[in-house]
Amino acid sequence: MANEQDLKSDLGGQPRGLFVTLASAFWVQASLWGLLNILPLYLTENLFLDAGAHPDILGLESLRSLIGIEGAPRLGSRIFILYTSLSLYLPALGAFLSDRRLGHARALRFGFAFFIAGSFLLGWERLFLISLLLIALGTALCLPNLYAQASRLFEETDSRREPVFIGLYLTLILGTYFGPILFSQIFPQWGPQTGMMVLGLIMALGFGTCLWGQKRFEVISSAPNHQAKPKSHRATIYCLPLFMIAFVYAGMDHTLTSIINLWSEKRVDLRISGWDFPTTWSIFVTPFGITFIALRITRSWKKLAARQKEPSPLKAMSFATGLLAVVSFLMLMAFQVTAPDIKGSAAWLVAATLIQAVSQIGFFSLGASMVSRLAPPQSLAMMLACWTLFLNTGRSIPLGLEAFEEGGNGTGMLLSFIAVGLFAAAVLFGLDKAMPKAPPNSNETV
């Protein structure tokens, strides 16, 4: 186990435990999204293809009677929806348990243990539902505590906090892209049953490495004392408007992403020198673009922090929310100036995508950082889990794309997005003015 000097020593200007946290977050995200990518096909086309298939799966009959579905394909899709819901919303319960009962270090160890057990059991059909439940429990205990762990490595006023949360957001995004690519390459080559077993072993190996890293560096032991001076209720109350704005922002952002995708497929000329640029290439191009933008933002933030001129997180979030209104305006203009039967310039697509990427990086990462600043030490994981919960709920609510799918321009929706985005930006700017100012930044690590 690392001694106290190792825990507090820096590597590249950051605490060593931070790199363990980022690696753990990457593998958790890659495994979760990789499994979500192949699970619908495995459930509906293999495991539950026939109505009477696999009656010996533990818990299947009880689950079938609980959800009231007999048809095999529908049962498989319903199990997928249930697992996805547990993965998205159980972290709030896991955060509560870690804050109030288990403690962050023990919750992480239990979470990775659940992950390892669930991944190892994926290849056994009889225990398949048990493995999904264990993985969902691992998600509930790990995700909110990884956010909390990154926060607790720094003093509240440390200027490195915001760049670190940008890095954590980038790590999660890369895991989201890398996982499905890796899993979709392995799964078809080995076949359904063997492929699921191989993927389970790969996941278990990765989670075992994460657990070793957590125990090796005991990252959480370098955190501030849990009995730190409590924050005022007023500071915590500021999180409530942040949660509501996060809900609205996530819904708008998700809908704008769908609008941009529809625009690129139907009304953008993607020919370059006579060659058609495949729209599917965005899957590979997007991670590189987000990485480049995130690194540039981080470098600029560090330069400003060195001169003590970095913006407050709330002002930066206000700017990011305003950028989403700009994206809505760009798409409104793009639909207005191009006829439905004529493909327009890709410049609209490039501009909207780049501005939206900057907005996402600024809002999602700095929002989590701001919540971690405001949250009481004894409720840190719970407040961060609530932030994620509002984001996920906002993304899951359909706002309706019928006007765009039928060839319309959705003027009313885009105008409302502009108004709501500007209003939310003004609210965030007002919160920054109303909030008590923190003491000057400190660069000491905990």
KAUR-V813587 format. One record per backbone hydrogen bond with DSSP energy under -0.5 kcal/mol. CO is the residue of the C=O (numbers start at 1). NH is the residue of the N-H. E is the energy in kcal/mol with one decimal. If there is no record, write none. Layout:
# KAUR-V813587
co nh e
CO NH E
CO NH E
This chain:
# KAUR-V813587
co nh e
3 7 -1.9
4 8 -1.6
5 9 -1.2
9 16 -1.3
11 14 -0.9
14 11 -3.4
15 18 -1.5
15 19 -0.6
16 19 -1.1
16 20 -0.9
17 21 -2.0
18 22 -2.6
19 23 -2.2
20 24 -2.3
21 25 -2.5
22 26 -2.4
23 27 -2.2
24 28 -2.4
25 29 -2.3
26 30 -2.8
27 31 -2.5
28 32 -2.4
29 33 -2.5
30 34 -2.1
31 35 -2.4
32 36 -2.2
33 37 -1.4
34 38 -1.3
35 39 -2.2
36 40 -0.6
38 42 -2.2
39 43 -2.6
40 44 -2.5
41 45 -2.2
42 46 -0.8
42 47 -3.1
43 48 -2.4
46 49 -0.9
50 53 -1.3
52 55 -0.5
54 57 -1.2
57 60 -2.0
59 63 -2.2
60 64 -3.0
61 65 -2.3
62 66 -1.7
63 67 -2.3
64 68 -1.3
64 69 -1.2
71 75 -2.2
72 76 -2.4
73 77 -2.2
74 78 -2.2
75 79 -2.3
76 80 -1.9
77 81 -2.1
78 82 -2.4
79 83 -2.6
80 84 -2.6
81 85 -2.4
82 86 -2.2
83 87 -2.3
84 88 -1.7
85 89 -2.4
86 90 -2.2
89 92 -0.9
89 93 -0.5
90 93 -0.9
90 94 -2.3
91 95 -2.5
92 96 -1.8
93 97 -2.3
94 98 -2.1
95 99 -2.4
96 100 -2.4
97 101 -2.6
97 102 -2.7
98 103 -1.5
103 107 -2.3
104 108 -2.1
105 109 -2.0
106 110 -2.7
107 111 -2.7
108 112 -2.6
109 113 -2.0
110 114 -2.6
111 115 -2.3
112 116 -2.6
113 117 -2.4
114 118 -3.0
115 119 -2.7
116 120 -2.3
117 121 -1.6
119 122 -1.0
120 123 -0.5
121 124 -1.7
123 125 -0.7
124 127 -1.0
125 128 -1.7
126 58 -2.4
127 131 -2.3
128 132 -2.0
129 133 -2.1
130 134 -2.3
131 135 -2.3
132 136 -2.3
133 137 -2.2
134 138 -2.3
135 139 -2.3
136 140 -2.1
137 141 -1.7
138 142 -2.2
139 143 -1.7
142 146 -2.1
143 147 -1.5
144 148 -2.1
145 149 -2.4
146 150 -2.1
147 151 -1.9
148 152 -2.4
149 153 -0.6
150 153 -0.6
151 154 -1.6
152 224 -0.6
153 446 -1.1
155 158 -1.6
157 442 -1.1
158 161 -1.6
159 163 -0.5
160 164 -1.9
161 165 -2.1
162 166 -2.1
163 167 -2.2
164 168 -2.4
165 169 -2.3
166 170 -2.4
167 171 -2.4
168 172 -2.2
169 173 -2.3
170 174 -2.6
171 175 -2.2
172 176 -2.0
173 177 -1.6
174 178 -3.1
175 179 -2.3
176 180 -0.7
177 181 -1.2
178 182 -2.6
179 183 -2.8
180 184 -2.4
181 185 -1.0
182 186 -1.7
183 187 -2.7
184 188 -0.6
185 189 -0.6
186 190 -1.3
187 191 -1.0
191 195 -2.3
192 196 -2.0
193 197 -1.7
194 198 -2.7
195 199 -2.4
196 200 -2.1
197 201 -2.1
198 202 -2.3
199 203 -2.7
200 204 -2.6
201 205 -2.4
202 206 -2.3
203 207 -2.8
204 208 -2.4
205 209 -2.0
206 210 -2.1
207 211 -2.5
208 212 -2.3
209 213 -2.5
210 214 -2.5
211 215 -2.3
212 216 -2.8
213 217 -2.1
214 218 -1.7
214 219 -0.6
216 2 -2.0
218 221 -1.7
219 222 -1.5
220 223 -1.6
225 228 -1.3
232 236 -1.4
233 237 -2.3
234 238 -1.1
236 239 -1.8
237 240 -1.5
237 241 -0.6
238 242 -1.0
239 243 -2.5
240 244 -2.0
241 245 -2.5
242 246 -2.4
243 247 -2.1
244 248 -2.1
245 249 -3.2
246 250 -2.6
247 251 -1.7
248 252 -2.4
249 253 -3.2
250 254 -2.5
251 255 -2.0
252 256 -2.8
253 257 -2.1
254 258 -1.7
255 259 -2.3
256 260 -2.7
257 261 -2.1
258 262 -2.4
259 263 -2.6
260 264 -2.5
261 265 -1.8
262 266 -2.2
263 267 -2.3
267 344 -2.6
268 270 -0.9
270 277 -2.3
271 273 -0.5
272 275 -1.5
275 272 -3.4
275 277 -0.5
276 278 -0.6
278 281 -1.4
279 282 -1.5
280 283 -1.6
281 284 -1.1
281 285 -2.4
282 286 -2.5
283 287 -0.5
284 288 -0.7
285 289 -2.1
286 290 -2.8
287 291 -2.3
288 292 -2.3
289 293 -2.4
290 294 -2.9
291 295 -2.4
292 296 -2.0
293 297 -2.6
294 298 -2.5
295 299 -2.4
296 300 -2.4
297 301 -2.5
298 302 -2.3
299 303 -2.1
300 304 -2.2
301 305 -2.6
302 306 -2.1
303 307 -0.8
304 307 -0.6
304 309 -3.3
305 308 -1.4
312 316 -2.2
313 317 -2.4
314 318 -2.4
315 319 -2.2
316 320 -2.3
317 321 -2.4
318 322 -2.1
319 323 -1.8
320 324 -1.1
321 325 -1.2
322 326 -1.6
323 327 -2.2
324 328 -2.0
325 329 -2.1
326 330 -2.6
327 331 -2.4
328 332 -2.1
329 333 -2.5
330 334 -2.4
331 335 -2.2
332 336 -1.7
333 337 -2.5
334 338 -0.9
339 342 -1.7
344 269 -2.7
345 348 -0.8
345 349 -0.5
346 350 -2.5
347 351 -2.6
348 352 -2.5
349 353 -2.3
350 354 -2.4
351 355 -2.3
352 356 -2.2
353 357 -2.1
354 358 -2.0
355 359 -2.2
356 360 -2.8
357 361 -2.4
358 362 -2.2
359 363 -2.8
360 364 -2.3
360 365 -0.5
361 365 -1.3
361 366 -0.6
362 366 -1.2
363 367 -1.9
364 368 -1.6
365 369 -1.9
366 370 -2.5
367 371 -2.4
368 372 -2.1
369 373 -1.5
370 374 -1.9
371 375 -2.3
376 379 -2.0
377 380 -1.0
379 383 -2.4
380 384 -2.1
381 385 -2.3
382 386 -2.1
383 387 -2.0
384 388 -2.0
385 389 -2.6
386 390 -2.5
387 391 -1.7
388 392 -2.7
389 393 -2.4
390 394 -2.2
391 395 -2.0
392 396 -1.4
393 397 -0.6
394 397 -0.7
396 398 -0.7
401 405 -2.6
402 406 -1.9
403 408 -2.8
404 407 -1.4
410 414 -2.3
411 415 -2.5
412 416 -2.1
413 417 -2.1
414 418 -2.1
415 419 -2.2
416 420 -2.8
417 421 -2.7
418 422 -2.2
419 423 -2.2
420 424 -2.8
421 425 -2.1
422 426 -2.0
423 427 -2.3
424 428 -2.3
425 429 -2.1
426 430 -2.4
427 431 -2.3
428 432 -1.9
429 433 -1.5
430 434 -2.1
431 435 -2.1
442 159 -0.6
444 155 -0.7
